[in-house]
Amino acid sequence: MLPKVLPQVELAVKLFSAIKLLETISITYDDHQLTYTKEIEQKKEVHRRWLELYNIVEDLAKEGIVVKDLETGLIDWYGRHDGRNIWICYKLGEENVAFWHEFNAGFAARQSIELLKKQ
């Protein structure tokens, strides 16, 4: 599943970063009307990026992927082991899917998938 969704996760992280940057830009011109027009254009651009990001996250959700952190590209998806629900966990930049954690736990409680094989 990872090769299928990885491009979307990478794009989502880039979009989120771009949105954060766009939201920090403030340009003032001598002409008040021009300043106002540019602010509207900037807000429209930010809005378009948020919509694009929302659509990506929604598409990922349809694949069963839960985006946990847009800054780091942290995603989880449902798994089952020994009759219990678990999260399979991946963070952008990791070589492969190598971690999991309990449903009621978070990133700090990640454990190696190798441990599942030993249970």
VENCORKA-V307532 format. One record per backbone hydrogen bond with DSSP energy under -0.5 kcal/mol. NH is the residue of the N-H (numbers start at 1). CO is the residue of the C=O. E is the energy in kcal/mol with one decimal. If there is no record, write none. Layout:
BEGIN
nh->NH co->CO e->E
nh->NH co->CO e->E
END
This chain:
BEGIN
nh->4 co->1 e->-0.6
nh->5 co->1 e->-1.7
nh->6 co->2 e->-2.6
nh->7 co->3 e->-0.5
nh->9 co->5 e->-2.2
nh->10 co->6 e->-2.7
nh->11 co->7 e->-2.1
nh->12 co->8 e->-2.5
nh->13 co->9 e->-2.2
nh->14 co->10 e->-2.1
nh->15 co->11 e->-2.8
nh->16 co->12 e->-2.4
nh->17 co->13 e->-2.2
nh->18 co->14 e->-2.5
nh->19 co->15 e->-2.7
nh->20 co->16 e->-2.3
nh->21 co->17 e->-2.0
nh->22 co->18 e->-3.1
nh->23 co->19 e->-2.4
nh->24 co->21 e->-1.4
nh->25 co->21 e->-0.7
nh->25 co->22 e->-0.9
nh->32 co->30 e->-0.7
nh->35 co->31 e->-2.3
nh->36 co->32 e->-2.5
nh->37 co->33 e->-2.5
nh->38 co->34 e->-2.7
nh->39 co->35 e->-2.3
nh->40 co->36 e->-2.1
nh->41 co->37 e->-2.3
nh->42 co->38 e->-2.6
nh->43 co->39 e->-2.5
nh->44 co->40 e->-2.4
nh->45 co->41 e->-2.2
nh->46 co->42 e->-2.6
nh->47 co->43 e->-2.6
nh->48 co->44 e->-2.6
nh->49 co->45 e->-2.3
nh->50 co->46 e->-2.6
nh->51 co->47 e->-2.4
nh->52 co->48 e->-2.4
nh->53 co->49 e->-2.7
nh->54 co->50 e->-3.0
nh->55 co->51 e->-2.4
nh->56 co->52 e->-1.8
nh->57 co->53 e->-2.6
nh->58 co->54 e->-2.6
nh->59 co->55 e->-2.4
nh->60 co->56 e->-2.6
nh->61 co->57 e->-2.3
nh->62 co->58 e->-1.8
nh->63 co->59 e->-0.9
nh->63 co->60 e->-0.8
nh->64 co->61 e->-1.6
nh->65 co->60 e->-2.6
nh->66 co->76 e->-3.4
nh->67 co->65 e->-0.6
nh->68 co->66 e->-0.6
nh->68 co->74 e->-2.7
nh->69 co->74 e->-1.7
nh->73 co->69 e->-1.4
nh->74 co->69 e->-1.7
nh->75 co->73 e->-0.5
nh->75 co->90 e->-3.0
nh->76 co->66 e->-2.3
nh->77 co->88 e->-1.8
nh->78 co->64 e->-0.6
nh->79 co->86 e->-2.3
nh->81 co->84 e->-2.5
nh->84 co->81 e->-1.7
nh->86 co->79 e->-2.7
nh->87 co->101 e->-3.0
nh->88 co->77 e->-3.3
nh->89 co->99 e->-2.4
nh->90 co->75 e->-2.6
nh->92 co->73 e->-1.2
nh->94 co->91 e->-2.4
nh->98 co->96 e->-0.8
nh->99 co->89 e->-0.9
nh->100 co->111 e->-2.1
nh->101 co->87 e->-2.1
nh->103 co->85 e->-0.7
nh->105 co->102 e->-1.5
nh->109 co->106 e->-1.8
nh->110 co->107 e->-1.9
nh->111 co->100 e->-3.0
nh->113 co->98 e->-2.2
nh->115 co->112 e->-1.4
nh->116 co->112 e->-0.6
nh->116 co->113 e->-1.1
nh->117 co->113 e->-1.3
nh->118 co->114 e->-1.0
nh->119 co->115 e->-0.8
nh->119 co->116 e->-0.5
END
